[in-house]
Amino acid sequence: MTDSVAILGSTGSVGASTLEVIRLNPDRYQVNALAASSNTQLMLEQCIEFRPARVVMVDQAAAIRLRTMLTAHGLEIDVQSGAGSLESLITPASNTVVCAIVGAAGLSSTLAAVRAGARVLIANKEPLVMLGQYIMDLARRHEAEILPLDSEHNAIFQCLPGGWQQTLGARGGKERYGIRRLILTGSGGPFRTFDLEQLEHVTPEQACAHPNWKMGRKISVDSATMMNKGLELIEACGLFGLNEQDIDIVIHPQSVVHSMVEYVDGSILAQISNPDMKVPIANALGWPQRVDSGAESLNLFTAGRFDFEPPDYDKFSALKLARDAAKSGGTAPALLNAANEVAVQAFLNGEITFTRITQLVAETMDKIPITSDINLATALEADRAARQFCAALASLDCKLVL
C-alpha cells in the first residue's frame, strides 16, 4: 500500500531530506501536496520530479511566478497562495503530513493535520512548544498519530517501550514503563568552548556555521545560543507527557548519540547514528517498520570516542529561561518562543549583538504576564504580545547603536 504524503515546508532542509527518503522508496510513498514560502525554482524542480496534485506558495508573487513556470513545462498543478491556504492542503488524500514550516507560521496547518486524524510528522518545534499538551490531547480525540522528526525526540521515541510509543503525550507512562529520566543530547553548538567575552563579538555568519548539522539560519542561531535545546526540553514535556525535572540535558560534541532513555533498573538505551536528518525522517515515515534512509552507516572505528559534559547554564542562559518556562507552564513557553524568534531575526539583521538575544527574551518574559489557561487563543495572544514587546526592545537597541 502506498502512503500519500503532504510536505509543508518542502524547500527547507527537512522537506528536501524527506523527499530524498521518498525518492529511495518510490513504491511506498507518493507525494500528493507540497508547500513552501517563496523558493519558486526549487519548488518547480520538485513539481517536475514528484508531480504533486496541489502546491501552496505562501508568498502570492511567488505563486504567480510558479504558475507561469509550471505552464511553460506543460504541468497542470493547482497552485494556491497565502498562509491560510496551507490548511487547504490537509485533506484525506494525504494520510501522512510532514510539518516542517519554521516558526509560529506552521501552527495552524499542524493543528489542521491533527484534526484530520492524519499521521503527523512534526519537525517544527513551535506547535509542541506553544501548545504541547493541548496538541497531544487533540491528537487522541481525533485519533491522529504524532511522530517526532527532531533527531533528539525521534531518538527518545525509538528507545521507548512499544506501549508508550502508541500513547505519546499520555501522563503516567514514566511510572508504568519504569522510566527514570530522558536524556536530551546536544552538540553545544559552534561556541561551546567560547567564553563570555568571545560571545560578545559573534557574527551571524559564525552563528550559522554549525559544526555537525546543516540547518537553516534561524535554527542554527538557536543551536548557537542553545535555545534550541531549551525548546526541545519544552517540546519533550508535551510530547512524552513528562515534567521538566524528568528530562536532563547533556552536551555531546560528536552528535552521534542523539538522545537516551534511562530506566529504573539502571539501563540506558541510546539511539546512535551519523548526524543526518534522513535517519529520523525514515524512521517516522516507515514506523513501525524500517525503510532505507540513504544515510551513511556509522563507522564505529572512525567515530572514535563519545564525550559527554554538563551544559553551562551561566554562559548559555537560554537553557535556564526554557526550564523556567517549562516549570511555569501556561503561556510561558509561547512567550519564550515568540520573543526568541524576534530576537534571533534582529541578530541576523545586524540590529543586536549575539548575547542580547537571550537578554531580550528574558526581559520580555519578565514583563508580560503568564496566563495559566492554555489553548489556541491564549497561545496566539501570548505570541502576539511577546513579538510586539520584543520587537520594540530590539528597535530601541538598534537606535542606540546608530
N, C-alpha and C positions, 0 to 999 in steps of 0.2 A: 504493500500500500504506500502511495506517495503522499508525503506531507506537503501541504501548501503553505508557503511561508511569506509573511509580510515583514519587510525590514524598514523600520523607521530610523533614519539616520544612515542610509546605505553608503553615502560617500565619505563617512568618517572612518576612523581606523577600525572600530569594532564592526561596522557594517561591511567594510571591504574584507575583513578577515572572515566574516560569516559567509560571504559569497565565495571565498576561497574554499571553505569546507564544503559548501553546496556543490561547487564545481567538481570536487573529488567524489561526490556521491550523487550523481545525476539520476540514478534510479530510485533514490529515496526522497528527494526534495524537489519541489517545483516553486519557483519564485512567482508569487501572484501579484505582489504590490511592493513598490519602493517609494521612499520619501527622503527628501533632503532639503537643505536650506537654499543654496544658490549655485552649487557647482554643476553647471549645465553640461560641461564637457565630459566629466566623469559619469554623470547620470546618463548621458547619451550612450557612452560605451557600455554601461551596464544594461541599458534597454536593448541595445543591439544583440548582446550576448544572451540575456536571460528572458527577454520578451515578456515582461510583466503585463498584466491586463490594465493596471492602473498605476499612475505615478502622481505624487504630490511634490511640488516645489513651493516651499513656504513663501519665498520671495516671488512676488507677482511678475516682476520684469523677467526673472529667470524662467518662470513658467512659459511666458510668451516666447522667449528665445528657444526653449526646449521644443515647443510645439512646431516651430519652424524647422528646427534641425531634424526632428523625427519625420516630418513630412518629406524633407529632402532625401531621407533614407527609405522612403516608402513604408514607414511604420505607422500603423493606426493604433495609438495607445492613448487612453483617456488621461489627460494631464489636468490636474486641479491645482489651485494655489491658495495661499493663506494658511495661517496657523490652525484655524478651525477645521480646515479640510483634512488634517491628519486623522481626525476621528472617523472621517468617511471611509478610510481605508480598512477600518476594523469591521469586517463582515464575516459571515460563516464560510465564505470562500477561502479564508485563511485560518487554518486551525492552529498555526504557530505564529506568534508575533514577537519579533525581536525589537525591544525598546532600547534604542541607543542614541537618543537625542539628548545632547548635553544641556544641563540647566533645567530650571523650572518649566521651560517651554515644553518639555516632554511629559509633563504631569497629566494633562487631560487625556492624551492619547493612551497613556499607560492605564489609566482608570477605565477608559473605554474598552481596552483589551481584556481587562479583568472582568468587567461587567458582561462581556460577551462570552465568558466561560472558556476563553482560549488557553492554550499553553503559552504562558508569557515568560519570555526570556529577558530578564532585566539587566541591562548594563549601566543605565543611567542611575546614579545614586539618589538623585533628588526625590523621586516618589517615595522611596522607603525611608529616606531621612526625614522628609516633611510629614509623612503620613504612614509610618511603618505599620503599627498595629491595626490602624484603620484599613489599610490596603489588604493585609493578611486576613482580617475578618471578612472583608468584602469578597476576597477570593474564595473563602469557604462557602459563603452564601451562594455564589454563582458557579461553584464547582470549577473554578479556574485553577490551573497549576502555575505556581510561581517557581521559576528556576533561575538561580543567580548566574550571571556571566562574569562578574568580578572574579579575578583569579583567586583572591583570598576567600571569598564566600563560597565559590564553587569548590574550592579545596576542602573547606569545612563540610559542605554538603556531601562530598564524596566519602568523607571519613565518618559520617554519622550512620547510626543503625538504620536499616531499611524502613522500619516503622516510623521513625521520626522524619525521614525524608518525605514520607507520604502525608505528613500532617504539619508541614512547616508553619511556624507562627503560633502554633498552639502552645499555651502555657502548660507546664508540668512535664515537658519532655526531658528536662535535665535530671529530675529525680527518677522518672520512670525508666530511663535508659542508662542510668549510672554515670552521667557526665559530671566531671569535676569542674572543668573550665574549657573554654575555647581560647585558642592562641592565634591571634592575627599576626602574621609576619609582615615586615616592611623593610625595604632596602635601606631606608634612611635618606633616600634622595641624593642629589648631587652635592649637598652641603653637609653631609653627616659629620665630617671632620673639621668644618669651619668653626671659628669662634665668633662671638657676637660682633666684634669689630669688623671681621671679614663680611658678615652677613649684611652690614650696613651698605656695602658697596656692590652688592649683587645686581647684575643686569638682567633684563628679560631673556636675553639670548642664553645666558648661563643657566637661568632657572628652567628653561625649556629643554635643556640638554640632559635628559635622564640617562644615568649610566647603564641601565639594563633594559628599559622598555621604550618602545617607540609609541608615543602618545600625542594627543592634541595639546595645544598650548595651555589651555586652562587647567586640565588635569595634571599637566607637567608641573605647573606652578604649585598646585595643591600638593603634589608629591614633595616638592622642594620645601614647602612650609610645614609639611606633614599634616596639614589639614585633611588631606586625602585619607590618611589613616584614621583620623578622628571621625570623619564622616562614615568611614567603613565600620567603625565601632558602633555608631548610632544605627546604621543600617542593619548590622548583625543583631542588635537588640530586637528590632521588629521582625526580622526575617526568621530568627530562631526562637523567639518568644522568651528572651532572657533579659536580666538586668545587667547594667554596665559593669558591676563588680564581678560578674561571671565571665568576663572577657578580658584577657591580658593582651598587651601589645609587645612584641619582641622584634628588635632590629636584626635583620638577616641580610647582610650586604650582597650575598650572591644571588638572591631572588630565585632560588631553586626549590627550597621548601616553601610552599605557597601558603600554608597555614596548617594548624594541627588541632586535634581534639584530645584532651586528656580525660581518662575515665577514672572512676573511684578506686579501681584496683591498682592504679599507678601506670597503666599502659597509656602510651601516647601514640596516636595514629597520625601520620603526616601524608600529605599529597605532594609528590615530588615530580618535577618535570622542568624542561627548559622554559625560560620566560617567554612564552609565546601564547598570545591570546587565542589562537586556534584550538588549544587544548581544552580550556573550559567551554568554549563555544561548541566544540564537537561533543563534549560530554552532555551539555544541556540539550542540544539538538537530538542526540540519539537516545537519551535516557528513557528507560532503564537499560538499553543496550549500548554498545560501544560502536563508534564509527571512526573511519580514518580521518584524522585531522590535518594530515600533511605536515605536522610539526616534526622537527628533527628529534630523533631519540636522544635521551640524555646519556652521555658517556660518563659513567661514574668515576672512571680513572682520570679523565682530564678535568672533571668537575673539581677534583681536589678536596678541599675542606669546606665544612659548613660552620660559619661563625655566627654566634648569637650574642647580643648585648642589650642591655636595657635602654629604653629611649630617654633622651634628655628633655624632661618636661620644662626646664627653665629656658633652654635655648629654643625649643620648639613648643612655644606656649599654646599653639593651636590644639595640641593634644589635650591640654587641661581644659580649654574652652569647650571642646567637644564632650569630654567626660562630664563637665558641669551641666551642659545642655541635656545630655542623656539622663542625668540624675533628676534634673528639673522636670523633664518631660513636657507635655502640653505643646505649646507653640515654640518652645525654646529652640528645638532643632531647626525649625523653619526659619527663625530669625537668624540663627548662625549661618545657615546655608545661603540665604539671600544676601546678607552682609558680606559674606566671603566672595560671592560671585561679583559683586560690585567692586570690592576692594582689589580683587585679582585683576579685573579689567582695567582699573585705574593704574595698577602697576604696569601692566602690559602696554598701556598707553603712555607710559613715562610720566605720569602725574604724581605718583607717590613712590617712596622707596620700598624695598623688599620687606624690611622689618615693620613698616607701617601697615602692612596687610592685616596681620593679626591684631595690631593695636586698634585699627578702625573697627574690626569685628568686635573686639572686647568693649569698646566704647558704645557701639550700637546695642550690644546685649545688655549693657548696664542701664541704658536709658529707656528702652522700650519694654513695657510691661508684658509679662508672660501670661497667656490665657491657658488655663488647665484643660478646658474642654477642647479636644482636638477633632476637627472634621474638615472637610474641604474648604468651607467658608472661612473658618478661623485660620487655617493654614495659609490661604491665599491673602487674607488681610495682614497676617504677620509678615508674609513675604513682601507685600507692597510697602508696608511701613518701614521695614528694615532697609529695603532698597532706597527708599526716599531719604531716610536719615543718613545712611552710609554714603550715598552719593553727595549729599550736602557737605559731609565731613571731608570727603575726598576733594571736592571742588575748592573748599577752603584751603586745604593743604597745597593744592596746585597754585592758587593765587599767592600764597605766602612764599612759595618757591620763586614765582615770577617776580 
